[in-house]
Amino acid sequence: MNLGQSIYRLRTQQHLSQSELADALCVSRQSVSKWETGSAVPDLDKLIRLSQIFGVSLDQLVQGTSAAETQAAPSDPEKETSAASEAPRITGRQLAGTLLLFFAGLVWMVLTLMGGLVTGLIVALPFLLCGLICLLVRFHPGLWCGWSLFLLVRFFMQRIIGSASLLLLYTNTQQRTQVILFLLNLLALALLLFATVRCYSQKPMANTRRNRLLLAMGWLILILLHLPLPIPWERLEPTALFWIFSALSLLSLALLPTVLVASVRLYRDRRSQ
């Protein structure tokens, strides 16, 4: 069994499509197809990433042998010992998720015993979210952790500072603290958008009329969310006003990377034609 057949076999065993595997590796679906047909060979870093996704060693990936075949093959005691030690392997993502959940529980318990139940929940929440993401999300868990922490920090900053715009923290003065928070928020958002576009825009999107219309509608909604709305905000209660702005901000932040990724994928398809 050659390398391409091994990649195809392991991918189908994991119930992954070529597109899903391509997104996990930040490559195009055509690259995965070329690997499986043998017309191209992945680079070393992609081979390492493939072995991590499939949960096999590099030898098993390249030679196309399963763990059972490796153990059944005649070998010296040292190789059998190493094969047995590799069998029950835990991925780094699962280990990180378990440690984060353990740390979240430890932080919550310590702060609760000190009399700060609410404080314990607030401090433990970032570790809890990242731990669950590492355990449940197979592809790009670090990126999803980044978005979760960004939204969590924005939520608490809106509660502390006050009102917020739909995309960035609003500052009506030139105080140093607010300017620094504004710049840090802008920098974090730019980095997350860059990473999101880089990870999810490798596969081109079909340049059809329907996709172009959906993309135009997405940009239009995003622009409308940032225009002044003719609503008497002063008549609303402060609590209701906060939750309305938070919901609109969350909608805007979810829509922005979506339309950016779709625009880049559509542009890639137009260039390939």
Secondary structure, 3 states (H helix, E strand, C coil): CCHHHHHHHHHHHCCCCHHHHHHHHCCCHHHHHHHHHCCCCCCHHHHHHHHHHHCCCHHHHHHCCCHHHHHHCCCCHHHHHHHHHHCCCCCHHHHHHHHHHHHHHHHHHHHHHCCCHHHHHHHHHHHHHHHHHHHHCCCCHHHHHHHHHHHHHHHHHHHHHCCCCCCCCCCCCCCHHHHHHHHHHHHHHHHHHHHHHHHHCCCCCCCCHHHHHHHHHHHHHHHHHCCCCCCCHHHCCHHHHHHHHHHHHHHHHHHHHHHHHHHHHHHHHHHHC
